[in-house]
Amino acid sequence: MLLISADLNELLELSDRVLVMLKGKIVAELSNSPKISEEELGLYMLGVKDQLEGREPVEK
């Protein structure tokens, strides 16, 4: 199931895995665990962090 939401609490409660996209590009792929914070997700959403920089693009 694909869940799209701007409510980070909702995403973290309902998801097993979180992909963060910025400008049409996946910048982070995270397994949902208690150590993922809203602040960390926000950094990826704002483009401050890019976990997948330099990796091959994910297949569309």
C-alpha positions in Angstrom: 0.0 0.0 0.0 1.2 3.5 -0.8 0.5 6.1 1.8 1.2 9.8 1.1 0.8 12.2 3.9 2.2 15.5 5.2 1.4 14.3 8.8 4.7 12.8 9.9 3.2 11.2 13.0 0.7 9.4 10.8 3.4 8.2 8.5 5.6 6.9 11.4 2.6 5.1 13.0 1.3 3.4 9.9 4.5 2.7 7.8 7.0 -0.1 7.8 9.3 1.7 5.4 9.5 5.4 4.5 10.8 6.9 1.2 11.4 10.6 1.2 11.1 12.4 -2.2 12.3 15.9 -3.1 11.9 17.4 -6.5 10.8 14.1 -8.0 13.9 12.2 -6.6 14.1 9.7 -3.8 16.5 11.2 -1.3 16.0 8.7 1.6 14.8 5.1 2.2 14.4 4.3 5.8 13.1 1.3 7.6 10.6 2.5 10.2 11.9 2.1 13.7 11.7 4.1 17.0 15.0 5.8 16.2 13.6 7.7 13.2 12.5 11.1 14.3 10.3 13.8 12.7 13.4 16.1 12.8 15.4 13.6 10.7 12.6 13.2 8.2 12.3 17.0 8.0 16.0 17.3 7.1 15.5 15.0 4.1 12.3 16.7 3.1 14.0 20.1 3.1 17.0 18.8 1.1 19.5 19.4 3.9 20.4 15.6 3.9 20.5 13.2 1.0 21.0 9.6 2.1 21.1 8.3 -1.5 23.5 10.8 -3.0 25.8 9.1 -5.4 23.8 5.9 -5.6 22.2 4.5 -8.6 18.7 5.8 -9.1 15.8 3.6 -7.9 14.0 1.9 -10.8 10.7 3.7 -11.7 
